[in-house]
């Protein structure tokens, strides 16, 4: 599955626009883990535990989007956009969403 943030694929002819596909992943913040991450894991203003959690959530959202596109018969997703948003009253959860347009392009 070809995935791109652009709205076309250089040198390829798009033969069908299938439609919008998306995937979401929500990661919850564990208070103890958060506290320990802030105390022990911050190096140079970065938190490895948070970064790993974000990478995992992003991967899950993209995988869900790809799975949806494959079920619809697409061989690519164009115009991909990733969004991050905190949710919940205490902002203890982070939602990562991946959105794009599923297409079929000619494979020569």
C-alpha positions, 0 to 999 in steps of 0.5 A, a space after each residue: 500500500 502506497 501512502 503519501 501526504 501529497 494529492 497525487 502520485 508522480 508519474 502514476 494515473 489515478 483511475 478511481 477515487 474510492 473515498 475517505 479512509 481513517 484510523 484512530 488510536 487513543 492512548 491513556 495516561 497512567 498517572 504513575 507512569 506519567 510521574 515516573 516518566 517526568 522524573 526519570 525519563 526526561 533528557 534534554 526536554 524530551 520524554 522517551 516514554 511519551 515519544 514511544 507511546 506517540 509512535 505506537 499510537 501513530 502506527 496503530 492509527 495508520 495501520 487501521 487506515 490502511 486496513 480500511 483502504 485495503 478492504 475497499 480495494 485501494 492500492 494507495 492512500 493520498 492526502 494523508 493527514 495526522 492529527 493529535 488531540 487531547 481528550 478527556 476532562 483532565 487531558 489524560 488521553 491523547 487521540 491520534 487520527 490518520 485520514 486520507 483518500 483511498 484510491 486505485 492507481 495504474 501499476 505499470 
